[in-house]
Amino acid sequence: MSNVIECNNLTHYYGKKMVYENLNIHVREGSILGLLGKNGAGKTTTINILNGFLQPRSGECLIYGENSQHLSPATKARIGFLIEGHIQYSFMNIHQVEKFYSGFYPNWKPAPYWELMSKLKVAPNQKISTMSCGQRSQVALGLILAQDPDLLILDDFSMGLDPGYRRLFIDYLREYAKSESKTIFTTSHIIQDMERLIDDVLIMDYNRVLAQCPVNEFMSTFKQFLFEAEKDLSDLKKEKFVVNLEKVKNKIELYTYESEDFVKNFLDEKGIAYKNFTQVKMGLEDAFIGLTGKY
């Protein structure tokens, strides 16, 4: 399976502040990749480099084999962007705005737009100006789907939606992408949403990539163990197998890619007494916090 997006040795600074250095990303054709990271980790910077709004300090991003800074019109026509803080013609209603946009795209397919509007229970004569932020974001996304792009690059796609509509939309987007063989590169601050949507996960911290793999692989290999120990375990953070460690009184949260037997054997060999040792089943948000830290 070929890669639709390839970012090679991507480096960017804002002034003297490094965002990241030698970042490498690949997005498989037909897959959905979720880019996760704390605020300021470089998610929107990466989106802006991909859409050509921002030139990196060094390195390059290729989309369908072309440099993202110099995409041909034919390649641009294959890409749909949803940018955080999108703007629409608020004086139009959703029927008028669909008709307006359809004139610019020869491959326009209105069905996904109207399917999404129906699921959101938005009336055809409802004006954009009367909609909530979440409804506006979904109108924008519906317009992107109607363009019938091969690649969708979505920045914070569920912004402003309440939990029920987020779930509805996420299920619709995944079904649409898989049935139409679309490729998606997306970010979101709501990590629970991503767990239902994505195939692959890329987790960034400041200046580095912490994980890049299929989300099922990440969730099966990254583990959280809870146990109680009276001894000071601050030195345990220095061990290579410990990804993160949180301690509240005598209760320990330990995050690692190693097995339960490995951790127990290590504690036994170091003479660390412990009790109530258990593995905790994590969701993607739990794993994200365990990998990046709470603060």
Contacts in CASP RR format, 6 or more apart in sequence:
PFRMAT RR
TARGET T0000
AUTHOR 0000-0000-0000
METHOD contacts of the structure
MODEL  1
MSNVIECNNLTHYYGKKMVYENLNIHVREGSILGLLGKNGAGKTTTINIL
NGFLQPRSGECLIYGENSQHLSPATKARIGFLIEGHIQYSFMNIHQVEKF
YSGFYPNWKPAPYWELMSKLKVAPNQKISTMSCGQRSQVALGLILAQDPD
LLILDDFSMGLDPGYRRLFIDYLREYAKSESKTIFTTSHIIQDMERLIDD
VLIMDYNRVLAQCPVNEFMSTFKQFLFEAEKDLSDLKKEKFVVNLEKVKN
KIELYTYESEDFVKNFLDEKGIAYKNFTQVKMGLEDAFIGLTGKY
1 28 0 8 1.000
1 29 0 8 1.000
1 30 0 8 1.000
1 31 0 8 1.000
2 28 0 8 1.000
2 29 0 8 1.000
3 26 0 8 1.000
3 27 0 8 1.000
3 28 0 8 1.000
3 29 0 8 1.000
4 27 0 8 1.000
4 28 0 8 1.000
4 29 0 8 1.000
4 30 0 8 1.000
4 63 0 8 1.000
4 64 0 8 1.000
4 150 0 8 1.000
4 151 0 8 1.000
4 183 0 8 1.000
5 25 0 8 1.000
5 26 0 8 1.000
5 27 0 8 1.000
5 50 0 8 1.000
5 61 0 8 1.000
5 62 0 8 1.000
5 63 0 8 1.000
5 151 0 8 1.000
5 183 0 8 1.000
5 185 0 8 1.000
6 25 0 8 1.000
6 26 0 8 1.000
6 27 0 8 1.000
6 61 0 8 1.000
6 62 0 8 1.000
6 65 0 8 1.000
7 23 0 8 1.000
7 24 0 8 1.000
7 25 0 8 1.000
7 26 0 8 1.000
7 46 0 8 1.000
7 49 0 8 1.000
7 50 0 8 1.000
7 59 0 8 1.000
7 60 0 8 1.000
7 61 0 8 1.000
7 62 0 8 1.000
8 24 0 8 1.000
8 59 0 8 1.000
8 60 0 8 1.000
8 61 0 8 1.000
8 62 0 8 1.000
9 22 0 8 1.000
9 23 0 8 1.000
9 24 0 8 1.000
9 58 0 8 1.000
9 59 0 8 1.000
9 60 0 8 1.000
10 20 0 8 1.000
10 22 0 8 1.000
10 23 0 8 1.000
10 24 0 8 1.000
10 25 0 8 1.000
10 46 0 8 1.000
10 49 0 8 1.000
10 56 0 8 1.000
10 58 0 8 1.000
10 59 0 8 1.000
10 60 0 8 1.000
10 61 0 8 1.000
11 18 0 8 1.000
11 20 0 8 1.000
11 21 0 8 1.000
11 22 0 8 1.000
11 23 0 8 1.000
11 56 0 8 1.000
11 57 0 8 1.000
11 58 0 8 1.000
11 59 0 8 1.000
12 18 0 8 1.000
12 19 0 8 1.000
12 20 0 8 1.000
12 45 0 8 1.000
12 49 0 8 1.000
12 54 0 8 1.000
12 56 0 8 1.000
12 57 0 8 1.000
13 19 0 8 1.000
13 57 0 8 1.000
18 207 0 8 1.000
19 40 0 8 1.000
19 42 0 8 1.000
19 45 0 8 1.000
19 207 0 8 1.000
20 42 0 8 1.000
20 204 0 8 1.000
20 207 0 8 1.000
20 208 0 8 1.000
20 209 0 8 1.000
21 207 0 8 1.000
23 46 0 8 1.000
23 204 0 8 1.000
23 209 0 8 1.000
24 209 0 8 1.000
25 46 0 8 1.000
25 61 0 8 1.000
25 202 0 8 1.000
25 212 0 8 1.000
27 33 0 8 1.000
27 183 0 8 1.000
27 185 0 8 1.000
27 200 0 8 1.000
28 183 0 8 1.000
28 199 0 8 1.000
28 200 0 8 1.000
29 183 0 8 1.000
30 177 0 8 1.000
30 181 0 8 1.000
30 182 0 8 1.000
30 183 0 8 1.000
31 183 0 8 1.000
31 184 0 8 1.000
31 199 0 8 1.000
31 200 0 8 1.000
32 174 0 8 1.000
32 177 0 8 1.000
32 183 0 8 1.000
32 184 0 8 1.000
32 186 0 8 1.000
32 197 0 8 1.000
32 198 0 8 1.000
32 199 0 8 1.000
32 200 0 8 1.000
33 184 0 8 1.000
33 185 0 8 1.000
33 186 0 8 1.000
33 198 0 8 1.000
33 199 0 8 1.000
33 200 0 8 1.000
33 201 0 8 1.000
33 202 0 8 1.000
34 185 0 8 1.000
34 186 0 8 1.000
34 187 0 8 1.000
34 188 0 8 1.000
34 194 0 8 1.000
34 197 0 8 1.000
34 198 0 8 1.000
34 200 0 8 1.000
34 201 0 8 1.000
34 202 0 8 1.000
35 43 0 8 1.000
35 46 0 8 1.000
35 185 0 8 1.000
35 186 0 8 1.000
35 187 0 8 1.000
35 202 0 8 1.000
35 204 0 8 1.000
36 43 0 8 1.000
36 187 0 8 1.000
36 188 0 8 1.000
36 191 0 8 1.000
36 194 0 8 1.000
36 201 0 8 1.000
36 202 0 8 1.000
36 203 0 8 1.000
36 204 0 8 1.000
36 288 0 8 1.000
37 43 0 8 1.000
37 203 0 8 1.000
37 204 0 8 1.000
37 205 0 8 1.000
37 288 0 8 1.000
37 292 0 8 1.000
38 205 0 8 1.000
38 206 0 8 1.000
38 292 0 8 1.000
40 206 0 8 1.000
41 204 0 8 1.000
41 205 0 8 1.000
41 206 0 8 1.000
42 204 0 8 1.000
43 155 0 8 1.000
43 187 0 8 1.000
43 204 0 8 1.000
44 84 0 8 1.000
44 155 0 8 1.000
44 187 0 8 1.000
45 54 0 8 1.000
47 83 0 8 1.000
47 84 0 8 1.000
47 153 0 8 1.000
47 155 0 8 1.000
47 187 0 8 1.000
48 54 0 8 1.000
49 55 0 8 1.000
49 56 0 8 1.000
49 61 0 8 1.000
49 68 0 8 1.000
50 61 0 8 1.000
50 63 0 8 1.000
50 68 0 8 1.000
50 153 0 8 1.000
50 185 0 8 1.000
51 68 0 8 1.000
51 79 0 8 1.000
51 81 0 8 1.000
51 83 0 8 1.000
51 153 0 8 1.000
52 68 0 8 1.000
52 69 0 8 1.000
52 71 0 8 1.000
55 69 0 8 1.000
60 67 0 8 1.000
60 68 0 8 1.000
60 69 0 8 1.000
61 67 0 8 1.000
61 68 0 8 1.000
62 68 0 8 1.000
63 71 0 8 1.000
63 75 0 8 1.000
63 79 0 8 1.000
63 151 0 8 1.000
64 75 0 8 1.000
64 78 0 8 1.000
64 151 0 8 1.000
66 72 0 8 1.000
66 75 0 8 1.000
71 79 0 8 1.000
77 149 0 8 1.000
78 149 0 8 1.000
78 150 0 8 1.000
78 151 0 8 1.000
79 149 0 8 1.000
79 150 0 8 1.000
79 151 0 8 1.000
79 152 0 8 1.000
79 153 0 8 1.000
80 144 0 8 1.000
80 147 0 8 1.000
80 149 0 8 1.000
80 151 0 8 1.000
80 152 0 8 1.000
80 153 0 8 1.000
81 144 0 8 1.000
81 153 0 8 1.000
81 154 0 8 1.000
81 155 0 8 1.000
82 137 0 8 1.000
82 140 0 8 1.000
82 141 0 8 1.000
82 144 0 8 1.000
82 152 0 8 1.000
82 153 0 8 1.000
82 154 0 8 1.000
82 155 0 8 1.000
82 157 0 8 1.000
83 155 0 8 1.000
84 155 0 8 1.000
84 156 0 8 1.000
84 159 0 8 1.000
85 159 0 8 1.000
86 136 0 8 1.000
86 137 0 8 1.000
86 140 0 8 1.000
88 97 0 8 1.000
88 128 0 8 1.000
88 136 0 8 1.000
88 139 0 8 1.000
88 140 0 8 1.000
89 97 0 8 1.000
89 100 0 8 1.000
89 128 0 8 1.000
90 127 0 8 1.000
90 128 0 8 1.000
90 129 0 8 1.000
91 127 0 8 1.000
91 128 0 8 1.000
91 129 0 8 1.000
92 100 0 8 1.000
92 127 0 8 1.000
92 128 0 8 1.000
93 124 0 8 1.000
93 125 0 8 1.000
93 126 0 8 1.000
93 127 0 8 1.000
93 128 0 8 1.000
94 117 0 8 1.000
94 122 0 8 1.000
94 123 0 8 1.000
94 124 0 8 1.000
94 125 0 8 1.000
94 126 0 8 1.000
94 128 0 8 1.000
94 139 0 8 1.000
95 124 0 8 1.000
95 125 0 8 1.000
97 128 0 8 1.000
97 139 0 8 1.000
97 143 0 8 1.000
98 110 0 8 1.000
98 113 0 8 1.000
98 114 0 8 1.000
98 143 0 8 1.000
98 146 0 8 1.000
101 108 0 8 1.000
101 143 0 8 1.000
101 146 0 8 1.000
101 147 0 8 1.000
102 108 0 8 1.000
102 110 0 8 1.000
102 146 0 8 1.000
105 146 0 8 1.000
105 147 0 8 1.000
105 148 0 8 1.000
107 147 0 8 1.000
107 148 0 8 1.000
108 146 0 8 1.000
108 147 0 8 1.000
108 148 0 8 1.000
109 145 0 8 1.000
109 146 0 8 1.000
109 148 0 8 1.000
110 146 0 8 1.000
111 146 0 8 1.000
112 142 0 8 1.000
112 145 0 8 1.000
112 146 0 8 1.000
112 176 0 8 1.000
113 142 0 8 1.000
113 143 0 8 1.000
113 145 0 8 1.000
113 146 0 8 1.000
115 172 0 8 1.000
116 138 0 8 1.000
116 141 0 8 1.000
116 142 0 8 1.000
116 145 0 8 1.000
116 169 0 8 1.000
116 172 0 8 1.000
117 124 0 8 1.000
117 138 0 8 1.000
117 139 0 8 1.000
117 142 0 8 1.000
119 168 0 8 1.000
119 169 0 8 1.000
119 172 0 8 1.000
120 135 0 8 1.000
120 138 0 8 1.000
120 165 0 8 1.000
120 168 0 8 1.000
120 169 0 8 1.000
122 131 0 8 1.000
122 135 0 8 1.000
122 139 0 8 1.000
128 136 0 8 1.000
128 139 0 8 1.000
131 139 0 8 1.000
132 160 0 8 1.000
133 159 0 8 1.000
133 160 0 8 1.000
134 159 0 8 1.000
134 160 0 8 1.000
134 161 0 8 1.000
134 165 0 8 1.000
137 157 0 8 1.000
137 158 0 8 1.000
137 159 0 8 1.000
137 160 0 8 1.000
137 161 0 8 1.000
138 161 0 8 1.000
138 165 0 8 1.000
138 169 0 8 1.000
141 154 0 8 1.000
141 157 0 8 1.000
141 169 0 8 1.000
141 173 0 8 1.000
144 152 0 8 1.000
145 152 0 8 1.000
145 176 0 8 1.000
148 180 0 8 1.000
149 182 0 8 1.000
150 182 0 8 1.000
150 183 0 8 1.000
151 182 0 8 1.000
151 183 0 8 1.000
151 184 0 8 1.000
151 185 0 8 1.000
152 177 0 8 1.000
152 182 0 8 1.000
152 183 0 8 1.000
152 184 0 8 1.000
152 185 0 8 1.000
152 186 0 8 1.000
153 184 0 8 1.000
153 185 0 8 1.000
153 186 0 8 1.000
154 184 0 8 1.000
154 185 0 8 1.000
154 186 0 8 1.000
154 187 0 8 1.000
155 186 0 8 1.000
155 187 0 8 1.000
156 187 0 8 1.000
156 188 0 8 1.000
156 189 0 8 1.000
157 169 0 8 1.000
157 173 0 8 1.000
157 186 0 8 1.000
157 188 0 8 1.000
158 166 0 8 1.000
158 169 0 8 1.000
158 170 0 8 1.000
158 188 0 8 1.000
158 190 0 8 1.000
158 193 0 8 1.000
159 189 0 8 1.000
161 169 0 8 1.000
166 190 0 8 1.000
166 193 0 8 1.000
167 193 0 8 1.000
167 196 0 8 1.000
170 193 0 8 1.000
170 196 0 8 1.000
170 197 0 8 1.000
171 196 0 8 1.000
173 184 0 8 1.000
173 197 0 8 1.000
174 196 0 8 1.000
174 197 0 8 1.000
176 182 0 8 1.000
177 183 0 8 1.000
177 184 0 8 1.000
186 194 0 8 1.000
186 197 0 8 1.000
186 198 0 8 1.000
188 194 0 8 1.000
191 284 0 8 1.000
191 285 0 8 1.000
191 288 0 8 1.000
192 283 0 8 1.000
192 284 0 8 1.000
192 285 0 8 1.000
194 201 0 8 1.000
194 215 0 8 1.000
194 284 0 8 1.000
195 215 0 8 1.000
195 283 0 8 1.000
195 284 0 8 1.000
195 285 0 8 1.000
198 215 0 8 1.000
199 214 0 8 1.000
199 215 0 8 1.000
200 212 0 8 1.000
200 213 0 8 1.000
200 214 0 8 1.000
200 215 0 8 1.000
201 211 0 8 1.000
201 212 0 8 1.000
201 213 0 8 1.000
201 214 0 8 1.000
201 215 0 8 1.000
201 218 0 8 1.000
201 284 0 8 1.000
202 209 0 8 1.000
202 211 0 8 1.000
202 212 0 8 1.000
203 209 0 8 1.000
203 210 0 8 1.000
203 211 0 8 1.000
203 212 0 8 1.000
203 218 0 8 1.000
203 288 0 8 1.000
203 291 0 8 1.000
203 292 0 8 1.000
204 210 0 8 1.000
205 292 0 8 1.000
210 291 0 8 1.000
210 292 0 8 1.000
211 218 0 8 1.000
211 222 0 8 1.000
211 291 0 8 1.000
215 284 0 8 1.000
218 287 0 8 1.000
219 282 0 8 1.000
219 283 0 8 1.000
219 284 0 8 1.000
219 287 0 8 1.000
221 257 0 8 1.000
222 243 0 8 1.000
222 255 0 8 1.000
222 256 0 8 1.000
222 257 0 8 1.000
222 282 0 8 1.000
222 287 0 8 1.000
222 291 0 8 1.000
223 255 0 8 1.000
223 256 0 8 1.000
223 257 0 8 1.000
223 258 0 8 1.000
223 259 0 8 1.000
223 260 0 8 1.000
223 279 0 8 1.000
223 282 0 8 1.000
224 253 0 8 1.000
224 254 0 8 1.000
224 255 0 8 1.000
224 279 0 8 1.000
224 280 0 8 1.000
224 282 0 8 1.000
224 286 0 8 1.000
224 287 0 8 1.000
224 290 0 8 1.000
225 252 0 8 1.000
225 253 0 8 1.000
225 254 0 8 1.000
225 255 0 8 1.000
225 256 0 8 1.000
225 260 0 8 1.000
225 263 0 8 1.000
225 277 0 8 1.000
225 278 0 8 1.000
225 279 0 8 1.000
225 280 0 8 1.000
226 251 0 8 1.000
226 252 0 8 1.000
226 253 0 8 1.000
226 254 0 8 1.000
226 276 0 8 1.000
226 277 0 8 1.000
226 278 0 8 1.000
226 279 0 8 1.000
226 280 0 8 1.000
227 251 0 8 1.000
227 252 0 8 1.000
227 254 0 8 1.000
227 274 0 8 1.000
227 275 0 8 1.000
227 276 0 8 1.000
227 277 0 8 1.000
227 278 0 8 1.000
228 250 0 8 1.000
228 251 0 8 1.000
228 252 0 8 1.000
228 274 0 8 1.000
228 275 0 8 1.000
228 276 0 8 1.000
229 250 0 8 1.000
229 252 0 8 1.000
229 267 0 8 1.000
229 272 0 8 1.000
229 273 0 8 1.000
229 274 0 8 1.000
229 275 0 8 1.000
230 250 0 8 1.000
230 273 0 8 1.000
231 272 0 8 1.000
231 273 0 8 1.000
233 245 0 8 1.000
233 247 0 8 1.000
233 252 0 8 1.000
233 272 0 8 1.000
234 247 0 8 1.000
236 242 0 8 1.000
236 245 0 8 1.000
236 254 0 8 1.000
237 245 0 8 1.000
239 266 0 8 1.000
241 256 0 8 1.000
241 257 0 8 1.000
241 258 0 8 1.000
241 262 0 8 1.000
241 263 0 8 1.000
241 266 0 8 1.000
242 254 0 8 1.000
242 255 0 8 1.000
242 256 0 8 1.000
243 255 0 8 1.000
243 256 0 8 1.000
243 257 0 8 1.000
243 290 0 8 1.000
243 291 0 8 1.000
244 253 0 8 1.000
244 254 0 8 1.000
244 255 0 8 1.000
244 290 0 8 1.000
244 291 0 8 1.000
244 293 0 8 1.000
245 252 0 8 1.000
245 253 0 8 1.000
245 254 0 8 1.000
245 255 0 8 1.000
246 252 0 8 1.000
246 253 0 8 1.000
246 294 0 8 1.000
247 253 0 8 1.000
252 274 0 8 1.000
253 290 0 8 1.000
254 263 0 8 1.000
255 290 0 8 1.000
255 291 0 8 1.000
256 262 0 8 1.000
256 263 0 8 1.000
260 277 0 8 1.000
260 279 0 8 1.000
264 277 0 8 1.000
267 274 0 8 1.000
280 286 0 8 1.000
END
